Amino acid sequence: MEANLVKVKGMSGWYKNIETGTVINTNEDDILLARKRKEFALQERETKNNMKIEISSLKDEMAELKALIQTLVEGK
């Protein structure tokens, strides 16, 4: 470890850079877990965005069908 890093009390694998105040986690299991959480959150966000787009498309199609039905009913 570099000389300007001090161990954070009570946290395994965490060090604080005394010059910048930055806290660094060197625990690889924690890092992998954080990456998985981030990836899951990104996937969830993408899924929600795709669902919003699909719902919007379905609403447009329903409005179009409604207009076509209205035209057919008025034509009789």
BELFENGI-V702820 format. One record per backbone hydrogen bond with DSSP energy under -0.5 kcal/mol. NH is the residue of the N-H (numbers start at 1). CO is the residue of the C=O. Records with the same first field share a line. If there is no record, write none. Layout:
NH=CO / CO
This chain:
5=2
6=16
8=14
9=7
11=8
12=10
14=11
15=24
16=6
17=22
18=4 / 16
21=17
24=15
26=13 / 24
28=26
31=27
32=28
33=29
34=30
35=31
36=32
37=33
38=34
39=35
40=36
41=37
42=38
43=39
44=40
45=41
46=42
47=43
48=44
49=45
50=46
51=47
52=48
53=49
54=50
55=51
56=52
57=53
58=54
59=55
60=56
61=57
62=58
63=59
64=60
65=61
66=62
67=63
68=64
69=65
70=66
71=67
72=68
73=69
74=70
75=71
76=72 / 73
